Amino acid sequence: MLWRPRCGECQFCLKGMPAQCELGKIHGQTNELLRGGTRLSKDGVRYHHLMGDSVFAERAVVSQESLIAIDPSIPAEVAAIVGCAVITGMGAILNHMPDLAGKSVVVIGAGGVGLSAIMAAELVGAAQIIVSDIVPSRLEKAVELGATHTINSSTEDFVERVREITGGGAHYVLEATGRSQTIRTGFEALQPGGTEVVVGLGAVGDEVAIPVNVLVQGDRRLVGSLYGTANSPIQIPEILNLYKSGKLQLEALLDKSFPLEEANAAIAHLRTGAIGRPILIPNTAASAS
């Protein structure tokens, strides 16, 4: 299931930017299906499809464009994270940093998206993968997945440490938290000609201030990336092929599993201490593990 599907016919789909699909935007604005309306109800009450998928429901009707057929040998837990965190983090690396091999990248935020980006950066041969977070256990996980350096930004000067590690600034920064302060410091940690890619979403109305002279005189770039700017029907199967071939250990991104009826507990765990992504199992007999 995709929360950002492609219609295949609008101008953005046709030029390879399905994350900007004109129909796909309906999900974020109305929580209805691509062509409008809802097909969910219980006891006579109509419910909406969260991002068009309603993945907290035991059964759901979705638009056919919201589905991708995958190899049935792929574990459901792995497929679940590939459809969101993995395609976002890996897509941003693969689609916005095509020359990353031998260069430096900073990943701000070691949650599911950030950890996925680390795996992609390691896969393509980044020389320095610097990861910043405030949770020590997440930084330990980052090292396990390929980080060469870590920065605990609650106790260390982030920009100073990046410049020290890289010898002047990073080629690329990926910001995965959506906070204006970290977007700004990520931009300051770039070397001249560097690019910061922001995948984290902030609150409605959030803004970030960038110094104009640093932008212009440093020839730096700040770009956004929704859903990894991925051509999902192509890149999700490619990522799963890498997993099947043993080149991506996607199981390492999985945290605890929860039965569906404990969805609130899973969300609380995600907010307070998850490393990677907790998983909901749509089976009431399942137990937390």
C-alpha angles and dihedrals in degrees: 000000000000125000088197106045129176126235091202093220111069123090093261095051091047093054094047101262102113093155085072093049110153092225093042091064088068090075094060094043103042109007087230129125120277095269095038137268134059132267098194126099141152127193090350095308118121118226131194128239108247104230088343094291110073092203092175089067124089089224131016141173112228137176111269090238088064091067134077121190111231136182107283089224090071109102112247091233092057093045090051095058094041089061092061125004097028098047090046097050098035093040092056091053096044097041102038103031105046094154098046095121109115093007137099130263131181119207114201110202124026099214123119094294095044093047090051089052090052091055091051093047091051090047094055094045108256109180096214123028107183117187127195126195139133097231113083094205091056090051089052089053090049091057090049090056097047112287112148095195136017133203124199097209092195091067105020134061101252100202094043092050093049091051091047093051096044099036096243110356144324127281090220139014125195113199112201103169104066095225119142092220095054092043088055095047090045089055091050091052093061123105118231108292092021127140131220117202116199117204099156117100121220133199118292108279097020114147136190127210118218122189106247097212093050089050095049103033092044094046087226128162133216115192136171125227123196115197089352090297081271130168086222101192087057104033101042092060089045091054091048089050089055088051092050091050091054096248095114121045095203093166086073088071094060120103127180124333121229132189113250094252089061094059092126091054090050091052091049090051090050090054098045111033118344119140106206117339130330114218132221115218112208093220120097090209091063119106132203113271 
